[in-house]
Amino acid sequence: MANNKPAHQIRSGVIRAAIWLNVSEKTGETWFTVTVTRSYRDKEQLKDTSTFRRDDLLTVSKLVEMAFNWIWEQSAPSDSEVNE
């Protein structure tokens, strides 16, 4: 992940799915990856973790589904491409 900013983010409360665009240096091929994190406060500092509580799991599953749909839409042909 050479780019420090995700291509897209989806949030629900303290849980975030970040979608990253990756590019192969050899072939130029592109693909997306997804990281899911939960934010929490440790004293005065805001931190992220990739571990989730039981009550987080439904939200995680919904965000992952939304991330899948966003990625799918990015790779779907546009209307102008379909009509050519």
ABEGO torsion letter per residue (X at the ends): XABABBABBBBBEABBBBBBBBBBAAAGBBBBBBBBBBBBBBEABBBBBABBBAAAAAAAAAAAAAAAAAAAAAABBBAAAAAX
